[in-house]
Structure formats: structure tokens, C-alpha cells
Amino acid sequence: MTSKNQLTNILICTIIRNQEKTIKKWHSQIKQLVKQNKVIKFGVSVYENDSSDKTKELLKKLSFKFVKKHTITSENINTKFFGSVSKAERLINLSNARNICIIQAIHKDKYDYIIFIEPDIKYNVKRMSKLINKVIKSDYNFDIVSPVSLNSNNHFYDKWATRKNKFTEYWYPKEFKQGLIKLYSTFSCFCIYNAKPIYKGLTFAPYNPRLKKYDCDTAVICENFQSKGYTNIFMDTDYFVLHPDRPTKSILNNKQIRRLYDYLIHIIFYKLRKVN
């Protein structure tokens, strides 16, 4: 929370790779987000690496004049592209990219909050503006807040990063009409972080020392917040973003079947199979 008379400074961070089909929509959404919140001072930080499509060329053509401060880095460092898998190398690459995205901007300016926005999601800009303002204007000191992430069939999307407590690695709400839900970790592809712990050195990381294994980097940063007493971590189920994840078989559109399918996938990939 910032003082009512104090201008809030927010850094929008995005890591991007092989997103030629979504980059224009992502840019349009963050531009609208900034323009709808004139009382907030926004900065933008983007980190792109190793795209093999037209993402690099498209990124160069985009204008970020709608914010006073922006940092855009595009480089080739020969990292492997994995897609959505739990390989240790992928987790290392992701956490490194997110940390670079933050560090390249926060050493230049001071921010109150950092929002990570994935480049391939869709959301109602007015609704997300309300969520941002709910966080920054509340008398409650939020540390991490996310909306709900849904796929194209309205099934919960970001299950690996969402944890009810430190004993459950795999959790998601059964219904989305509960308002704020206190969690152990969350991300949901659009996540608002209190910047203070990050300035103190807390980072995204690929390895979870408590669980003694490689883990979801967006869950590990929540672990890091928790370990330092920043425990006010919530998902606000009054707000949602859409991720273009489509089940390939129509039978998975049934919610009960989809929940069973998701759970079995979790057992196969995150319980029986070690992350390597």
C-alpha cells in the first residue's frame, strides 16, 4: 500500500520468446492498462531471448512511448526451447530470464510494485485495472496477488504454481466466487508483487531448497517471500485472465473429466517422475 497522496510506481515485466502471434495483443493490452491508470507511474521491462520466429523483429517495431521509462532487451544466448515441461534446464532459463527482466529496470528507478504479465494471455483491461487499484489502495499490506487463470474452456490453468499451503504442490479452487483466497503461492500469468522484498534481494529461482528439488520458479519466489515473513499472498477469484490453452480432445471439455485428467497428469509428471 502507498500513501493516498503519493504517486504509485509500478513496473510491468514480461519475458517473451516465440510469441509472434500474441505480441501485438500483449502490447495493446499493457498500453491500455497504462492509459487507464493515469495516477500510476508505470515503467515497462521486457526481456526476449532466442526467438526463432518473428518475435525479435516485431518487438523492435513496437513503441513504448506511452510510458516514461522502458527497458527492452533482446539477445541470442543459445538456450533450448522446451515449451511447458518440468525440465530443470527450462526452470533455470525461466528464472534467469525473469530476474534479468527485473534487474535491468529496478537499478534505474524505484518501484512500489512489480507486475509480471505473460505475453500470451488475454484479459479485460478495466477489470485488471480494478485489481491493481484494489491492491495499491488497500489498507491491507498485500505481498503477492494474482487473478485466476483459465484456459479457453474455463478450466483452471496455472496449477503447478498455485499452492494452498506448503504441503500441497498441486491445488486449484473448485469454484471462483470466493473473492480473496489466501495461498502459499500463486502466479496465474498476471501477478502483482510487493517490490520491497525484491529490492532486498529475493528472486525467482529454479530450485526449492525446502523440497530439495527443482521446482516451478514462480512458486519458489513465493517460498522466498514466505521465508522472510512476506506471507500476505492471495488469489482474487473475482478477477481472471484467459490463457489460450486448448485441450486437444473434446471429452476434456467436461469439467469433472478435465479435473480427473489434470490430476492424473500431475501424478504422472510431478509425483512419479522426478524433475531432472
Residue pairs with C-beta under 8 A, 6 or more apart in sequence:
1 136
1 137
1 138
1 139
1 140
1 141
1 142
2 8
2 112
2 136
4 137
7 39
7 40
7 41
8 39
8 40
8 41
8 112
8 113
8 136
9 40
9 41
9 42
9 43
9 109
9 110
9 111
9 112
9 113
10 40
10 41
10 42
10 43
10 111
10 112
10 113
10 114
10 115
10 132
10 136
11 42
11 43
11 44
11 45
11 102
11 105
11 106
11 109
11 111
11 113
11 114
11 115
11 195
12 30
12 33
12 34
12 42
12 43
12 44
12 45
12 115
12 117
13 45
13 46
13 47
13 98
13 101
13 102
13 105
13 114
13 115
13 116
13 117
14 26
14 30
14 44
14 45
14 46
14 47
14 101
14 116
14 117
14 118
14 119
15 46
15 47
15 48
15 94
15 97
15 98
15 101
15 119
16 23
16 26
16 46
16 47
16 48
16 51
16 55
16 59
16 119
17 48
17 49
17 50
17 51
17 55
17 81
18 51
18 52
18 53
18 55
18 81
19 26
19 51
19 53
19 55
19 119
19 120
20 51
20 53
20 54
20 55
20 58
22 119
22 120
22 244
23 55
23 58
23 59
23 62
23 119
24 58
24 62
25 122
26 117
26 119
26 120
26 121
27 62
29 117
29 122
29 123
29 125
30 44
30 117
31 66
32 125
33 42
33 125
33 128
33 129
33 132
34 40
34 42
34 66
34 67
35 66
36 125
36 126
36 129
37 129
37 132
37 133
40 132
40 136
41 68
42 67
43 67
43 68
43 69
43 70
43 71
43 105
43 109
43 111
44 64
44 67
44 69
44 70
44 71
44 72
45 70
45 71
45 72
45 101
45 102
45 104
45 105
46 59
46 70
46 71
46 72
46 73
46 101
47 73
47 97
47 98
47 100
47 101
47 104
48 55
48 56
48 59
48 72
48 73
48 74
48 75
49 74
49 75
49 76
49 77
49 79
49 97
50 75
50 76
50 77
50 78
50 79
50 81
52 81
56 74
59 72
59 74
60 74
64 70
64 72
69 105
69 108
69 109
71 104
71 105
71 108
73 100
73 101
73 104
79 93
80 89
80 90
80 93
82 89
82 90
82 93
86 160
86 214
86 216
86 269
86 270
86 275
87 275
87 276
88 206
88 214
88 275
88 276
91 206
91 207
91 214
91 215
91 216
91 217
91 275
92 206
94 204
94 206
94 217
95 203
95 204
95 205
95 206
95 217
95 220
98 116
98 204
98 217
99 203
99 204
102 114
102 198
102 203
105 111
106 114
106 195
106 198
106 199
111 195
112 136
112 194
112 195
113 132
113 135
113 136
113 192
113 193
113 194
113 195
114 192
114 193
114 195
114 198
115 132
115 190
115 191
115 192
115 193
116 187
116 190
116 191
116 193
116 218
117 189
117 190
118 189
118 190
118 243
120 243
120 244
121 149
121 189
121 190
121 241
121 242
121 243
121 244
122 241
122 242
122 244
123 147
123 190
123 240
123 241
123 242
127 239
128 147
128 190
128 239
128 241
130 239
131 145
131 147
131 192
131 236
131 238
131 239
132 192
134 236
135 142
135 145
135 192
140 232
141 194
141 232
142 192
142 194
142 232
142 234
143 193
143 194
143 197
143 225
143 230
143 231
143 232
143 233
144 185
144 186
144 191
144 192
144 193
144 194
144 222
144 225
144 230
144 232
144 233
144 234
145 186
145 191
145 192
145 233
145 234
145 235
145 236
146 186
146 187
146 188
146 190
146 191
146 192
146 234
146 235
146 236
147 188
147 190
147 235
147 236
147 237
147 239
147 240
147 241
148 156
148 173
148 176
148 188
148 235
148 236
148 237
148 239
148 240
148 241
149 156
149 157
149 158
149 187
149 188
149 189
149 190
149 240
149 241
149 242
149 243
150 156
150 157
150 240
150 241
150 242
150 243
151 157
151 242
151 243
151 244
151 245
151 246
151 247
152 242
152 243
152 244
152 245
152 246
153 246
153 247
153 252
153 253
153 258
155 247
155 255
155 258
155 259
155 262
156 162
156 172
156 173
157 188
157 189
157 243
157 245
158 186
158 187
158 188
158 189
158 243
159 170
159 171
159 172
159 262
159 266
160 169
160 170
160 216
160 219
160 266
160 270
161 185
161 186
161 187
161 188
161 216
161 218
161 219
161 222
162 171
162 172
162 183
162 185
162 186
162 187
162 188
162 235
163 169
163 170
163 171
163 183
163 184
163 185
163 186
163 219
163 222
164 171
164 183
164 184
165 184
166 184
166 210
166 223
166 226
168 184
169 211
169 219
169 270
170 263
170 266
170 270
171 183
173 181
173 235
173 237
175 237
176 237
176 240
177 237
178 237
179 236
179 237
179 238
180 234
180 235
180 236
180 237
181 234
181 235
181 236
181 237
182 232
182 233
182 234
183 233
183 234
183 235
184 222
184 226
184 233
185 218
185 219
185 222
185 223
185 226
185 233
186 222
186 233
186 234
186 235
187 216
187 218
187 219
187 222
188 235
188 241
189 241
189 243
190 241
191 218
193 221
194 230
197 224
197 225
197 228
197 230
200 228
202 221
202 224
202 225
202 228
202 230
203 221
203 224
204 217
204 218
204 220
204 221
205 217
205 220
205 221
205 224
206 214
206 215
206 217
206 220
207 213
207 214
207 215
207 220
208 214
208 215
208 219
208 220
208 223
210 223
213 274
213 275
214 275
214 276
215 275
222 233
225 231
225 233
226 233
247 253
247 258
251 257
252 258
252 261
